[in-house]
């Protein structure tokens, strides 16, 4: 994934949640409550290679990069909107299931951190 693709991927994730789009549930072989607790509360970096929903995966259903500056500006807008109005708890996460406001905010931070670290330390 390039930096530009990562920007589009993150934006797709925030936009999908903000629009209330239900993504197909994904299975990891671990009970959802345990997976969610570990992923959102244990202070370890998320592993590389965990599959993303098709709708936000670059090269499958994700938004292709077009103009870097426009895509970057859209991501900034999406992050600001996401922080201003986190989705209602009825929207399930494809891996973690039911999420409250704290869960969504933690996911938003960790998801961005996970991808930004791919281009740093």
Backbone atoms as SQL, in Angstrom:
CREATE TABLE atoms (id INTEGER PRIMARY KEY, chain TEXT, resi INTEGER, resn TEXT, atom TEXT, x REAL, y REAL, z REAL);
INSERT INTO atoms VALUES
  (1, 'A', 1, 'UNK', 'N', 0.849, -1.170, 0.000),
  (2, 'A', 1, 'UNK', 'CA', 0.000, 0.000, 0.000),
  (3, 'A', 1, 'UNK', 'C', 0.901, 1.241, 0.000),
  (4, 'A', 2, 'UNK', 'N', 0.602, 2.160, -0.878),
  (5, 'A', 2, 'UNK', 'CA', 1.336, 3.426, -0.919),
  (6, 'A', 2, 'UNK', 'C', 0.713, 4.401, 0.080),
  (7, 'A', 3, 'UNK', 'N', 1.396, 5.510, 0.323),
  (8, 'A', 3, 'UNK', 'CA', 0.848, 6.531, 1.214),
  (9, 'A', 3, 'UNK', 'C', -0.488, 7.030, 0.672),
  (10, 'A', 4, 'UNK', 'N', -0.553, 7.247, -0.635),
  (11, 'A', 4, 'UNK', 'CA', -1.787, 7.749, -1.235),
  (12, 'A', 4, 'UNK', 'C', -2.916, 6.721, -1.085),
  (13, 'A', 5, 'UNK', 'N', -2.621, 5.460, -1.301),
  (14, 'A', 5, 'UNK', 'CA', -3.636, 4.414, -1.116),
  (15, 'A', 5, 'UNK', 'C', -4.082, 4.347, 0.347),
  (16, 'A', 6, 'UNK', 'N', -3.143, 4.527, 1.281),
  (17, 'A', 6, 'UNK', 'CA', -3.472, 4.495, 2.702),
  (18, 'A', 6, 'UNK', 'C', -4.424, 5.634, 3.057),
  (19, 'A', 7, 'UNK', 'N', -4.182, 6.811, 2.494),
  (20, 'A', 7, 'UNK', 'CA', -5.066, 7.954, 2.734),
  (21, 'A', 7, 'UNK', 'C', -6.479, 7.614, 2.270),
  (22, 'A', 8, 'UNK', 'N', -6.600, 7.032, 1.084),
  (23, 'A', 8, 'UNK', 'CA', -7.925, 6.652, 0.566),
  (24, 'A', 8, 'UNK', 'C', -8.561, 5.554, 1.417),
  (25, 'A', 9, 'UNK', 'N', -7.765, 4.593, 1.851),
  (26, 'A', 9, 'UNK', 'CA', -8.268, 3.494, 2.680),
  (27, 'A', 9, 'UNK', 'C', -8.812, 4.026, 4.011),
  (28, 'A', 10, 'UNK', 'N', -8.055, 4.892, 4.672),
  (29, 'A', 10, 'UNK', 'CA', -8.528, 5.457, 5.933),
  (30, 'A', 10, 'UNK', 'C', -9.797, 6.264, 5.716),
  (31, 'A', 11, 'UNK', 'N', -9.800, 7.077, 4.663),
  (32, 'A', 11, 'UNK', 'CA', -10.987, 7.874, 4.365),
  (33, 'A', 11, 'UNK', 'C', -12.197, 6.974, 4.103),
  (34, 'A', 12, 'UNK', 'N', -11.999, 5.908, 3.349),
  (35, 'A', 12, 'UNK', 'CA', -13.097, 4.963, 3.097),
  (36, 'A', 12, 'UNK', 'C', -13.643, 4.403, 4.406),
  (37, 'A', 13, 'UNK', 'N', -12.764, 4.066, 5.335),
  (38, 'A', 13, 'UNK', 'CA', -13.204, 3.520, 6.618),
  (39, 'A', 13, 'UNK', 'C', -14.058, 4.509, 7.395),
  (40, 'A', 14, 'UNK', 'N', -13.580, 5.746, 7.520),
  (41, 'A', 14, 'UNK', 'CA', -14.348, 6.763, 8.248),
  (42, 'A', 14, 'UNK', 'C', -15.661, 7.072, 7.536),
  (43, 'A', 15, 'UNK', 'N', -15.625, 7.220, 6.218),
  (44, 'A', 15, 'UNK', 'CA', -16.832, 7.548, 5.454),
  (45, 'A', 15, 'UNK', 'C', -17.867, 6.425, 5.560),
  (46, 'A', 16, 'UNK', 'N', -17.401, 5.196, 5.520),
  (47, 'A', 16, 'UNK', 'CA', -18.304, 4.045, 5.622),
  (48, 'A', 16, 'UNK', 'C', -19.041, 4.078, 6.963),
  (49, 'A', 17, 'UNK', 'N', -18.314, 4.325, 8.027),
  (50, 'A', 17, 'UNK', 'CA', -18.920, 4.376, 9.356),
  (51, 'A', 17, 'UNK', 'C', -19.870, 5.567, 9.454),
  (52, 'A', 18, 'UNK', 'N', -19.436, 6.733, 8.972),
  (53, 'A', 18, 'UNK', 'CA', -20.275, 7.929, 9.049),
  (54, 'A', 18, 'UNK', 'C', -21.565, 7.773, 8.264),
  (55, 'A', 19, 'UNK', 'N', -21.501, 7.071, 7.144),
  (56, 'A', 19, 'UNK', 'CA', -22.690, 6.864, 6.317),
  (57, 'A', 19, 'UNK', 'C', -23.602, 5.784, 6.894),
  (58, 'A', 20, 'UNK', 'N', -23.123, 5.064, 7.900),
  (59, 'A', 20, 'UNK', 'CA', -23.933, 4.005, 8.497),
  (60, 'A', 20, 'UNK', 'C', -23.968, 2.748, 7.653),
  (61, 'A', 21, 'UNK', 'N', -22.959, 2.561, 6.803),
  (62, 'A', 21, 'UNK', 'CA', -22.906, 1.374, 5.945),
  (63, 'A', 21, 'UNK', 'C', -22.509, 0.156, 6.768),
  (64, 'A', 22, 'UNK', 'N', -23.354, -0.832, 6.732),
  (65, 'A', 22, 'UNK', 'CA', -23.035, -2.084, 7.419),
  (66, 'A', 22, 'UNK', 'C', -22.148, -2.923, 6.502),
  (67, 'A', 23, 'UNK', 'N', -20.972, -3.267, 6.994),
  (68, 'A', 23, 'UNK', 'CA', -20.060, -4.114, 6.248),
  (69, 'A', 23, 'UNK', 'C', -20.286, -5.554, 6.675),
  (70, 'A', 24, 'UNK', 'N', -20.055, -6.472, 5.768),
  (71, 'A', 24, 'UNK', 'CA', -20.252, -7.885, 6.073),
  (72, 'A', 24, 'UNK', 'C', -19.361, -8.294, 7.243),
  (73, 'A', 25, 'UNK', 'N', -19.906, -9.034, 8.203),
  (74, 'A', 25, 'UNK', 'CA', -19.087, -9.489, 9.332),
  (75, 'A', 25, 'UNK', 'C', -17.925, -10.349, 8.849),
  (76, 'A', 26, 'UNK', 'N', -16.791, -10.188, 9.490),
  (77, 'A', 26, 'UNK', 'CA', -15.598, -10.967, 9.169),
  (78, 'A', 26, 'UNK', 'C', -15.246, -11.807, 10.386),
  (79, 'A', 27, 'UNK', 'N', -14.721, -12.975, 10.162),
  (80, 'A', 27, 'UNK', 'CA', -14.347, -13.880, 11.247),
  (81, 'A', 27, 'UNK', 'C', -12.830, -13.995, 11.335),
  (82, 'A', 28, 'UNK', 'N', -12.317, -14.021, 12.563),
  (83, 'A', 28, 'UNK', 'CA', -10.883, -14.178, 12.796),
  (84, 'A', 28, 'UNK', 'C', -10.584, -15.442, 13.602),
  (85, 'A', 29, 'UNK', 'N', -11.613, -16.217, 13.931),
  (86, 'A', 29, 'UNK', 'CA', -11.400, -17.427, 14.716),
  (87, 'A', 29, 'UNK', 'C', -11.275, -17.162, 16.211),
  (88, 'A', 30, 'UNK', 'N', -11.545, -15.927, 16.619),
  (89, 'A', 30, 'UNK', 'CA', -11.501, -15.523, 18.029),
  (90, 'A', 30, 'UNK', 'C', -12.866, -14.921, 18.341),
  (91, 'A', 31, 'UNK', 'N', -13.445, -15.223, 19.496),
  (92, 'A', 31, 'UNK', 'CA', -14.740, -14.611, 19.829),
  (93, 'A', 31, 'UNK', 'C', -14.662, -13.082, 19.740),
  (94, 'A', 32, 'UNK', 'N', -15.678, -12.467, 19.131),
  (95, 'A', 32, 'UNK', 'CA', -15.694, -11.016, 18.916),
  (96, 'A', 32, 'UNK', 'C', -15.418, -10.194, 20.173),
  (97, 'A', 33, 'UNK', 'N', -16.065, -10.490, 21.303),
  (98, 'A', 33, 'UNK', 'CA', -15.795, -9.669, 22.492),
  (99, 'A', 33, 'UNK', 'C', -14.323, -9.715, 22.920),
  (100, 'A', 34, 'UNK', 'N', -13.710, -10.881, 22.825),
  (101, 'A', 34, 'UNK', 'CA', -12.301, -11.013, 23.194),
  (102, 'A', 34, 'UNK', 'C', -11.414, -10.283, 22.189),
  (103, 'A', 35, 'UNK', 'N', -11.691, -10.453, 20.909),
  (104, 'A', 35, 'UNK', 'CA', -10.920, -9.782, 19.864),
  (105, 'A', 35, 'UNK', 'C', -11.002, -8.267, 20.029),
  (106, 'A', 36, 'UNK', 'N', -12.209, -7.766, 20.254),
  (107, 'A', 36, 'UNK', 'CA', -12.395, -6.323, 20.435),
  (108, 'A', 36, 'UNK', 'C', -11.641, -5.831, 21.657),
  (109, 'A', 37, 'UNK', 'N', -11.745, -6.536, 22.766),
  (110, 'A', 37, 'UNK', 'CA', -11.074, -6.119, 23.994),
  (111, 'A', 37, 'UNK', 'C', -9.563, -6.058, 23.790),
  (112, 'A', 38, 'UNK', 'N', -9.004, -7.094, 23.200),
  (113, 'A', 38, 'UNK', 'CA', -7.554, -7.125, 22.966),
  (114, 'A', 38, 'UNK', 'C', -7.143, -6.029, 21.994),
  (115, 'A', 39, 'UNK', 'N', -7.846, -5.915, 20.878),
  (116, 'A', 39, 'UNK', 'CA', -7.462, -4.944, 19.845),
  (117, 'A', 39, 'UNK', 'C', -7.570, -3.501, 20.324),
  (118, 'A', 40, 'UNK', 'N', -8.575, -3.194, 21.138),
  (119, 'A', 40, 'UNK', 'CA', -8.801, -1.816, 21.535),
  (120, 'A', 40, 'UNK', 'C', -8.197, -1.442, 22.886),
  (121, 'A', 41, 'UNK', 'N', -7.858, -2.436, 23.710),
  (122, 'A', 41, 'UNK', 'CA', -7.414, -2.107, 25.073),
  (123, 'A', 41, 'UNK', 'C', -6.000, -2.551, 25.421),
  (124, 'A', 42, 'UNK', 'N', -5.489, -3.567, 24.753),
  (125, 'A', 42, 'UNK', 'CA', -4.139, -4.036, 25.066),
  (126, 'A', 42, 'UNK', 'C', -3.136, -3.172, 24.301),
  (127, 'A', 43, 'UNK', 'N', -2.145, -2.619, 24.981),
  (128, 'A', 43, 'UNK', 'CA', -1.214, -1.689, 24.327),
  (129, 'A', 43, 'UNK', 'C', -0.142, -2.374, 23.473),
  (130, 'A', 44, 'UNK', 'N', -0.588, -2.997, 22.418),
  (131, 'A', 44, 'UNK', 'CA', 0.337, -3.593, 21.439),
  (132, 'A', 44, 'UNK', 'C', -0.066, -3.097, 20.046),
  (133, 'A', 45, 'UNK', 'N', 0.896, -3.064, 19.152),
  (134, 'A', 45, 'UNK', 'CA', 0.602, -2.641, 17.785),
  (135, 'A', 45, 'UNK', 'C', -0.219, -3.711, 17.079),
  (136, 'A', 46, 'UNK', 'N', -1.122, -3.257, 16.229),
  (137, 'A', 46, 'UNK', 'CA', -1.907, -4.195, 15.442),
  (138, 'A', 46, 'UNK', 'C', -0.995, -4.895, 14.451),
  (139, 'A', 47, 'UNK', 'N', -1.226, -6.180, 14.218),
  (140, 'A', 47, 'UNK', 'CA', -0.375, -6.909, 13.271),
  (141, 'A', 47, 'UNK', 'C', -0.653, -6.504, 11.826),
  (142, 'A', 48, 'UNK', 'N', 0.342, -6.658, 11.006),
  (143, 'A', 48, 'UNK', 'CA', 0.173, -6.410, 9.571),
  (144, 'A', 48, 'UNK', 'C', -0.533, -7.602, 8.950),
  (145, 'A', 49, 'UNK', 'N', -1.205, -7.351, 7.849),
  (146, 'A', 49, 'UNK', 'CA', -1.795, -8.435, 7.078),
  (147, 'A', 49, 'UNK', 'C', -3.193, -8.861, 7.479),
  (148, 'A', 50, 'UNK', 'N', -3.806, -8.200, 8.453),
  (149, 'A', 50, 'UNK', 'CA', -5.183, -8.538, 8.811),
  (150, 'A', 50, 'UNK', 'C', -6.076, -8.032, 7.678),
  (151, 'A', 51, 'UNK', 'N', -6.915, -8.892, 7.116),
  (152, 'A', 51, 'UNK', 'CA', -7.730, -8.458, 5.977),
  (153, 'A', 51, 'UNK', 'C', -8.750, -7.387, 6.365),
  (154, 'A', 52, 'UNK', 'N', -8.989, -6.489, 5.433),
  (155, 'A', 52, 'UNK', 'CA', -9.990, -5.436, 5.610),
  (156, 'A', 52, 'UNK', 'C', -11.227, -5.798, 4.796),
  (157, 'A', 53, 'UNK', 'N', -12.361, -5.217, 5.134),
  (158, 'A', 53, 'UNK', 'CA', -13.549, -5.459, 4.313),
  (159, 'A', 53, 'UNK', 'C', -13.294, -5.050, 2.861),
  (160, 'A', 54, 'UNK', 'N', -13.858, -5.796, 1.960),
  (161, 'A', 54, 'UNK', 'CA', -13.676, -5.568, 0.524),
  (162, 'A', 54, 'UNK', 'C', -13.979, -4.115, 0.129),
  (163, 'A', 55, 'UNK', 'N', -15.004, -3.539, 0.755),
  (164, 'A', 55, 'UNK', 'CA', -15.460, -2.198, 0.397),
  (165, 'A', 55, 'UNK', 'C', -14.405, -1.120, 0.637),
  (166, 'A', 56, 'UNK', 'N', -13.442, -1.386, 1.517),
  (167, 'A', 56, 'UNK', 'CA', -12.419, -0.382, 1.803),
  (168, 'A', 56, 'UNK', 'C', -11.007, -0.880, 1.480),
  (169, 'A', 57, 'UNK', 'N', -10.915, -2.009, 0.793),
  (170, 'A', 57, 'UNK', 'CA', -9.616, -2.566, 0.423),
  (171, 'A', 57, 'UNK', 'C', -9.169, -2.003, -0.916),
  (172, 'A', 58, 'UNK', 'N', -7.974, -1.439, -0.934),
  (173, 'A', 58, 'UNK', 'CA', -7.428, -0.898, -2.164),
  (174, 'A', 58, 'UNK', 'C', -7.290, -2.007, -3.206),
  (175, 'A', 59, 'UNK', 'N', -7.715, -1.711, -4.421),
  (176, 'A', 59, 'UNK', 'CA', -7.639, -2.683, -5.504),
  (177, 'A', 59, 'UNK', 'C', -8.846, -3.593, -5.596),
  (178, 'A', 60, 'UNK', 'N', -9.721, -3.550, -4.611),
  (179, 'A', 60, 'UNK', 'CA', -10.939, -4.373, -4.655),
  (180, 'A', 60, 'UNK', 'C', -12.151, -3.454, -4.730),
  (181, 'A', 61, 'UNK', 'N', -12.590, -2.941, -3.583),
  (182, 'A', 61, 'UNK', 'CA', -13.750, -2.058, -3.577),
  (183, 'A', 61, 'UNK', 'C', -13.461, -0.669, -3.047),
  (184, 'A', 62, 'UNK', 'N', -12.211, -0.446, -2.624),
  (185, 'A', 62, 'UNK', 'CA', -11.836, 0.847, -2.054),
  (186, 'A', 62, 'UNK', 'C', -11.714, 1.936, -3.106),
  (187, 'A', 63, 'UNK', 'N', -11.802, 3.172, -2.659),
  (188, 'A', 63, 'UNK', 'CA', -11.672, 4.318, -3.549),
  (189, 'A', 63, 'UNK', 'C', -10.247, 4.395, -4.070),
  (190, 'A', 64, 'UNK', 'N', -10.069, 4.421, -5.391),
  (191, 'A', 64, 'UNK', 'CA', -8.705, 4.521, -5.927),
  (192, 'A', 64, 'UNK', 'C', -8.148, 5.937, -5.752),
  (193, 'A', 65, 'UNK', 'N', -6.847, 6.060, -5.518),
  (194, 'A', 65, 'UNK', 'CA', -6.233, 7.377, -5.401),
  (195, 'A', 65, 'UNK', 'C', -6.329, 8.133, -6.720),
  (196, 'A', 66, 'UNK', 'N', -6.634, 9.426, -6.633),
  (197, 'A', 66, 'UNK', 'CA', -6.703, 10.249, -7.847),
  (198, 'A', 66, 'UNK', 'C', -5.793, 11.456, -7.703),
  (199, 'A', 67, 'UNK', 'N', -6.132, 12.359, -6.801),
  (200, 'A', 67, 'UNK', 'CA', -5.348, 13.570, -6.585),
  (201, 'A', 67, 'UNK', 'C', -4.937, 13.607, -5.114),
  (202, 'A', 68, 'UNK', 'N', -3.633, 13.549, -4.857),
  (203, 'A', 68, 'UNK', 'CA', -3.141, 13.421, -3.488),
  (204, 'A', 68, 'UNK', 'C', -3.696, 14.516, -2.578),
  (205, 'A', 69, 'UNK', 'N', -3.575, 15.773, -2.990),
  (206, 'A', 69, 'UNK', 'CA', -3.997, 16.872, -2.123),
  (207, 'A', 69, 'UNK', 'C', -5.502, 16.839, -1.852),
  (208, 'A', 70, 'UNK', 'N', -6.292, 16.534, -2.856),
  (209, 'A', 70, 'UNK', 'CA', -7.745, 16.431, -2.644),
  (210, 'A', 70, 'UNK', 'C', -8.077, 15.265, -1.723),
  (211, 'A', 71, 'UNK', 'N', -7.428, 14.128, -1.937),
  (212, 'A', 71, 'UNK', 'CA', -7.684, 12.955, -1.090),
  (213, 'A', 71, 'UNK', 'C', -7.245, 13.205, 0.347),
  (214, 'A', 72, 'UNK', 'N', -6.120, 13.886, 0.544),
  (215, 'A', 72, 'UNK', 'CA', -5.640, 14.223, 1.881),
  (216, 'A', 72, 'UNK', 'C', -6.615, 15.170, 2.579),
  (217, 'A', 73, 'UNK', 'N', -7.067, 16.186, 1.848),
  (218, 'A', 73, 'UNK', 'CA', -8.021, 17.148, 2.416),
  (219, 'A', 73, 'UNK', 'C', -9.330, 16.450, 2.789),
  (220, 'A', 74, 'UNK', 'N', -9.766, 15.514, 1.974),
  (221, 'A', 74, 'UNK', 'CA', -10.999, 14.774, 2.275),
  (222, 'A', 74, 'UNK', 'C', -10.827, 13.934, 3.530),
  (223, 'A', 75, 'UNK', 'N', -9.652, 13.331, 3.703),
  (224, 'A', 75, 'UNK', 'CA', -9.400, 12.549, 4.914),
  (225, 'A', 75, 'UNK', 'C', -9.456, 13.443, 6.151),
  (226, 'A', 76, 'UNK', 'N', -8.856, 14.627, 6.077),
  (227, 'A', 76, 'UNK', 'CA', -8.902, 15.557, 7.209),
  (228, 'A', 76, 'UNK', 'C', -10.353, 15.896, 7.548),
  (229, 'A', 77, 'UNK', 'N', -11.155, 16.171, 6.531),
  (230, 'A', 77, 'UNK', 'CA', -12.582, 16.462, 6.754),
  (231, 'A', 77, 'UNK', 'C', -13.300, 15.271, 7.383),
  (232, 'A', 78, 'UNK', 'N', -13.001, 14.074, 6.892),
  (233, 'A', 78, 'UNK', 'CA', -13.649, 12.866, 7.419),
  (234, 'A', 78, 'UNK', 'C', -13.287, 12.633, 8.884),
  (235, 'A', 79, 'UNK', 'N', -12.013, 12.837, 9.232),
  (236, 'A', 79, 'UNK', 'CA', -11.588, 12.662, 10.624),
  (237, 'A', 79, 'UNK', 'C', -12.308, 13.674, 11.515),
  (238, 'A', 80, 'UNK', 'N', -12.360, 14.918, 11.074),
  (239, 'A', 80, 'UNK', 'CA', -13.047, 15.945, 11.871),
  (240, 'A', 80, 'UNK', 'C', -14.528, 15.618, 12.042),
  (241, 'A', 81, 'UNK', 'N', -15.168, 15.185, 10.972),
  (242, 'A', 81, 'UNK', 'CA', -16.588, 14.835, 11.055),
  (243, 'A', 81, 'UNK', 'C', -16.787, 13.622, 11.952),
  (244, 'A', 82, 'UNK', 'N', -15.908, 12.629, 11.817),
  (245, 'A', 82, 'UNK', 'CA', -15.996, 11.424, 12.634),
  (246, 'A', 82, 'UNK', 'C', -15.918, 11.785, 14.120),
  (247, 'A', 83, 'UNK', 'N', -14.977, 12.652, 14.470),
  (248, 'A', 83, 'UNK', 'CA', -14.807, 13.052, 15.873),
  (249, 'A', 83, 'UNK', 'C', -15.997, 13.858, 16.378),
  (250, 'A', 84, 'UNK', 'N', -16.626, 14.612, 15.484),
  (251, 'A', 84, 'UNK', 'CA', -17.766, 15.441, 15.872),
  (252, 'A', 84, 'UNK', 'C', -19.035, 14.622, 16.070),
  (253, 'A', 85, 'UNK', 'N', -19.171, 13.547, 15.314),
  (254, 'A', 85, 'UNK', 'CA', -20.396, 12.745, 15.415),
  (255, 'A', 85, 'UNK', 'C', -20.104, 11.262, 15.209),
  (256, 'A', 86, 'UNK', 'N', -19.539, 10.676, 16.240),
  (257, 'A', 86, 'UNK', 'CA', -19.248, 9.246, 16.213),
  (258, 'A', 86, 'UNK', 'C', -20.550, 8.486, 16.007),
  (259, 'A', 87, 'UNK', 'N', -20.516, 7.390, 15.238),
  (260, 'A', 87, 'UNK', 'CA', -21.749, 6.662, 14.916),
  (261, 'A', 87, 'UNK', 'C', -22.469, 6.092, 16.133),
  (262, 'A', 88, 'UNK', 'N', -23.736, 5.871, 15.910),
  (263, 'A', 88, 'UNK', 'CA', -24.569, 5.268, 16.953),
  (264, 'A', 88, 'UNK', 'C', -24.119, 3.836, 17.224),
  (265, 'A', 89, 'UNK', 'N', -24.323, 3.368, 18.452),
  (266, 'A', 89, 'UNK', 'CA', -23.867, 2.024, 18.812),
  (267, 'A', 89, 'UNK', 'C', -24.519, 0.882, 18.031),
  (268, 'A', 90, 'UNK', 'N', -25.603, 1.156, 17.306),
  (269, 'A', 90, 'UNK', 'CA', -26.257, 0.061, 16.583),
  (270, 'A', 90, 'UNK', 'C', -25.442, -0.400, 15.368),
  (271, 'A', 91, 'UNK', 'N', -24.476, 0.394, 14.928),
  (272, 'A', 91, 'UNK', 'CA', -23.674, 0.018, 13.761),
  (273, 'A', 91, 'UNK', 'C', -22.544, -0.909, 14.211),
  (274, 'A', 92, 'UNK', 'N', -22.552, -2.164, 13.775),
  (275, 'A', 92, 'UNK', 'CA', -21.488, -3.075, 14.203),
  (276, 'A', 92, 'UNK', 'C', -20.216, -2.916, 13.360),
  (277, 'A', 93, 'UNK', 'N', -19.095, -3.145, 13.984),
  (278, 'A', 93, 'UNK', 'CA', -17.812, -3.193, 13.283),
  (279, 'A', 93, 'UNK', 'C', -17.708, -4.595, 12.674),
  (280, 'A', 94, 'UNK', 'N', -17.124, -4.736, 11.467),
  (281, 'A', 94, 'UNK', 'CA', -17.076, -6.060, 10.831),
  (282, 'A', 94, 'UNK', 'C', -16.276, -7.108, 11.606),
  (283, 'A', 95, 'UNK', 'N', -15.283, -6.687, 12.394),
  (284, 'A', 95, 'UNK', 'CA', -14.520, -7.648, 13.201),
  (285, 'A', 95, 'UNK', 'C', -14.931, -7.656, 14.669),
  (286, 'A', 96, 'UNK', 'N', -15.246, -6.478, 15.210),
  (287, 'A', 96, 'UNK', 'CA', -15.446, -6.346, 16.647),
  (288, 'A', 96, 'UNK', 'C', -16.901, -6.387, 17.090),
  (289, 'A', 97, 'UNK', 'N', -17.829, -6.298, 16.153),
  (290, 'A', 97, 'UNK', 'CA', -19.242, -6.326, 16.508),
  (291, 'A', 97, 'UNK', 'C', -19.705, -5.004, 17.093),
  (292, 'A', 98, 'UNK', 'N', -20.565, -5.063, 18.090),
  (293, 'A', 98, 'UNK', 'CA', -21.169, -3.866, 18.700),
  (294, 'A', 98, 'UNK', 'C', -20.088, -2.952, 19.284),
  (295, 'A', 99, 'UNK', 'N', -20.231, -1.654, 18.994),
  (296, 'A', 99, 'UNK', 'CA', -19.247, -0.663, 19.442),
  (297, 'A', 99, 'UNK', 'C', -19.973, 0.525, 20.071),
  (298, 'A', 100, 'UNK', 'N', -19.440, 1.032, 21.190),
  (299, 'A', 100, 'UNK', 'CA', -19.976, 2.267, 21.756),
  (300, 'A', 100, 'UNK', 'C', -19.075, 3.430, 21.313),
  (301, 'A', 101, 'UNK', 'N', -19.360, 4.629, 21.801),
  (302, 'A', 101, 'UNK', 'CA', -18.610, 5.807, 21.362),
  (303, 'A', 101, 'UNK', 'C', -17.117, 5.657, 21.650),
  (304, 'A', 102, 'UNK', 'N', -16.780, 5.212, 22.862),
  (305, 'A', 102, 'UNK', 'CA', -15.368, 5.030, 23.218),
  (306, 'A', 102, 'UNK', 'C', -14.700, 4.039, 22.269),
  (307, 'A', 103, 'UNK', 'N', -15.373, 2.921, 21.976),
  (308, 'A', 103, 'UNK', 'CA', -14.814, 1.910, 21.076),
  (309, 'A', 103, 'UNK', 'C', -14.530, 2.507, 19.693),
  (310, 'A', 104, 'UNK', 'N', -15.504, 3.263, 19.157),
  (311, 'A', 104, 'UNK', 'CA', -15.321, 3.850, 17.824),
  (312, 'A', 104, 'UNK', 'C', -14.164, 4.853, 17.812),
  (313, 'A', 105, 'UNK', 'N', -14.071, 5.670, 18.850),
  (314, 'A', 105, 'UNK', 'CA', -12.979, 6.639, 18.898),
  (315, 'A', 105, 'UNK', 'C', -11.634, 5.939, 19.026),
  (316, 'A', 106, 'UNK', 'N', -11.561, 4.911, 19.826),
  (317, 'A', 106, 'UNK', 'CA', -10.314, 4.146, 19.978),
  (318, 'A', 106, 'UNK', 'C', -9.956, 3.458, 18.669),
  (319, 'A', 107, 'UNK', 'N', -10.944, 2.852, 18.001),
  (320, 'A', 107, 'UNK', 'CA', -10.705, 2.223, 16.704),
  (321, 'A', 107, 'UNK', 'C', -10.167, 3.247, 15.705),
  (322, 'A', 108, 'UNK', 'N', -10.780, 4.433, 15.658),
  (323, 'A', 108, 'UNK', 'CA', -10.354, 5.457, 14.703),
  (324, 'A', 108, 'UNK', 'C', -8.892, 5.816, 14.905),
  (325, 'A', 109, 'UNK', 'N', -8.497, 6.000, 16.154),
  (326, 'A', 109, 'UNK', 'CA', -7.100, 6.315, 16.455),
  (327, 'A', 109, 'UNK', 'C', -6.173, 5.154, 16.091),
  (328, 'A', 110, 'UNK', 'N', -6.510, 3.951, 16.545),
  (329, 'A', 110, 'UNK', 'CA', -5.630, 2.805, 16.315),
  (330, 'A', 110, 'UNK', 'C', -5.535, 2.430, 14.840),
  (331, 'A', 111, 'UNK', 'N', -6.627, 2.571, 14.108),
  (332, 'A', 111, 'UNK', 'CA', -6.604, 2.251, 12.679),
  (333, 'A', 111, 'UNK', 'C', -5.660, 3.201, 11.946),
  (334, 'A', 112, 'UNK', 'N', -5.776, 4.500, 12.226),
  (335, 'A', 112, 'UNK', 'CA', -4.877, 5.476, 11.596),
  (336, 'A', 112, 'UNK', 'C', -3.438, 5.233, 12.039),
  (337, 'A', 113, 'UNK', 'N', -3.233, 5.011, 13.325),
  (338, 'A', 113, 'UNK', 'CA', -1.886, 4.763, 13.847),
  (339, 'A', 113, 'UNK', 'C', -1.261, 3.542, 13.185),
  (340, 'A', 114, 'UNK', 'N', -2.035, 2.489, 13.034),
  (341, 'A', 114, 'UNK', 'CA', -1.562, 1.253, 12.403),
  (342, 'A', 114, 'UNK', 'C', -1.025, 1.536, 10.997),
  (343, 'A', 115, 'UNK', 'N', -1.772, 2.284, 10.227),
  (344, 'A', 115, 'UNK', 'CA', -1.338, 2.541, 8.848),
  (345, 'A', 115, 'UNK', 'C', -0.237, 3.582, 8.771),
  (346, 'A', 116, 'UNK', 'N', -0.275, 4.603, 9.606),
  (347, 'A', 116, 'UNK', 'CA', 0.788, 5.604, 9.583),
  (348, 'A', 116, 'UNK', 'C', 2.135, 4.998, 9.979),
  (349, 'A', 117, 'UNK', 'N', 2.129, 4.040, 10.876),
  (350, 'A', 117, 'UNK', 'CA', 3.378, 3.377, 11.288),
  (351, 'A', 117, 'UNK', 'C', 3.995, 2.568, 10.148),
  (352, 'A', 118, 'UNK', 'N', 3.230, 2.230, 9.151),
  (353, 'A', 118, 'UNK', 'CA', 3.793, 1.489, 8.007),
  (354, 'A', 118, 'UNK', 'C', 4.796, 2.352, 7.242),
  (355, 'A', 119, 'UNK', 'N', 4.719, 3.661, 7.436),
  (356, 'A', 119, 'UNK', 'CA', 5.595, 4.567, 6.702),
  (357, 'A', 119, 'UNK', 'C', 6.575, 5.269, 7.626),
  (358, 'A', 120, 'UNK', 'N', 6.698, 4.791, 8.849),
  (359, 'A', 120, 'UNK', 'CA', 7.621, 5.351, 9.825),
  (360, 'A', 120, 'UNK', 'C', 8.208, 4.241, 10.650),
  (361, 'A', 121, 'UNK', 'N', 8.323, 4.486, 11.924),
  (362, 'A', 121, 'UNK', 'CA', 8.897, 3.480, 12.817),
  (363, 'A', 121, 'UNK', 'C', 7.835, 2.692, 13.445);
